[in-house]
Amino acid sequence: MASQHRKPRPAGTRVAGIRTPALATAALTSVALLSQTATAAPSTDDKPSVEEVEKKVDDLYRQAETATEKYNAAKEKTTKQRKQVDTLLDDVAQRAQKLNDAREELGSYAAAQYRTGASAPDTATFLLADTPQDYFDQTQLMGRVTERQKGAVDDYFADQAETMKKRQEAAESLQTLTDSQNDLRTAKATVQKKLSSARALLSQLTAEEKARLAAIEERKRQEAARKAAELAEQQQKAAAEAAAQRESSDASGSGSTGSTGTDTSSSSPSPSPSPATDSSYATKAEKALAFARAQIGKPYVWGATGPDSYDCSGLTQAAWKAAGVTLPRVTYDQVNAGTTVSLSSAQPGDLVFFYADVTHVGIYIGNGMMIHAPKPGTYVREESIYYDGESSIHSVVRPA
C-alpha cells in the first residue's frame, strides 16, 4: 500500500499547528509576556487626578458637616431627655415614699381595730362591752375613725395609680433616651469615618500634587473674592439710590408743608417705616460681629460651641448669644429663627446658610464677606460668601 511507503515525520517538527520549533518558541514567549502584563499591578494612570481628589475630599467634608449637625441635634435632644428622665425619676421616688407613709398609716389603723375589737361582729362587740353605754360610745368613735380610714385608703389607691403612671412615663422616656444616645453614637462614628477618609486621600498626594491642589483652591478663592466685590458694588449702589429717594421724599414733604402753612397731620402721606427697628438690629448685630471677630483664628472642631473652638452653628449661636439673642443649636433650626431676606438685601449680622440640606452657616459682615468656621483642619476666618460657588448659597436670615 502507498501508505506503507511514506517516510515517517521527524519528531518535534509540528507543535500545536506550528511547523518549526523556532516559531513555537517565539509564540510561547509572546503568550508568557502577555500573561505577565495582564496580571501586573495597576499602573499609576489609575490614580485619581488632583481635581478628583479635591472633589472627593470636599464631598467628604460636606458629608462630615451634615453628620455633625445630626450629632449636634442628637446631643441636644439627649441632654433635654436626660433632664426629663431625671425629673420623672425624682417624682416617682417622692411618690413611692408617700405610698410607703400611707401604707404605714393604714397598718396602724388595722392594728388599732384589732386591739379595740372594732373588726369583730356587732353582736359580739355588744356582748363583750362592760356596759351598753360603752358599746354605743365605742361605735360612735369607730364610725368617725372609719371615715378617716376610708379617706386614707382612697388616697392610697389614687396615689398608687398615679405612681404607676409616672413609672411608665419614666420607662418610656428612658427608652427614648437610649434611642437618642444610639443616634448620637451613630452620628459621631459617621463624622469620624468621613474625616478619616478625607485625611487618607490627602495623605496620598505627592508634594507636587499638593501644590497643584493649593493652586486650584487659590483660583477658587480669587473667583469668590471677585463675586463678593460684585455684590458689594451692587449693594452700595442700591443703598445710594435708596438714600437719594429718601432725600427726595423728605424734600417733597417739607415743601408741601411750607406752602400750606396749616396742620397736615390728617392729610399727609404715611411716614416711612421708623428706622428704630433697623437701628436696634444694627446695634445687636455689631455685638454679634464683635464676638465673632474675636474668635478668628480658633480651630474648627465638630460639635464644639466654644470658647476655645467652634463648629459653624456653634459659632453663630455663641455670637448672637453675646448680643442677647438666643438661637437654636443646629443649622436646621437656625434657618427658621428669623426673617428670610434676599441676598442683595443682606446686612451685617445676617446669617448666610449653604447647601440644599442647610448644613453650613456663617455671619455676614458686609461687602459679600462673612465670618465662619469652615471645616475640620481650618480655623474661624473671614471669607467670601461665594467660597464654594454661588449655587451653594441656600438663604439669608435676619435673626433679630
Buried (B, 14 or more C-beta within 10 A) or exposed (E): EEEEEEEEEEEEEEBEEBEEEEEBEEBEEEEEEEEEEEEEEEEEEEBEEBEEBBEBBBEBBBBBBBBBBBBBBBBBBBEEBBEBBEEBBEBBEEBBEBBEEBEEBBEEBEEBBEEBBBEBEEEEBBEEBEEEEEBEEBBEEBEEBEEEBEEBBEBBEEBBEBBEEBBEBBEEBBEBBEBBBEBBEBBBEBBEBBBEBBEEBBEEBEEEBEEBBEEBEEEBBEBBBEBBBEBBEEBEEEEEEEEEEEEEEEEEBEEEEEEEEEEEEEEEEEEEEEEEEEEEBEEBBEBBBEBBBEBEEBBBBBBBBBEEBBBBBBBBBBBBBBBEBEBBBBBBBBBEBBEEBEBEEBBBBBBBBBBEEBBBBBBBBBBBBBBBBBBBEEBBBBBBBBBBEEEBBBBBBBBB
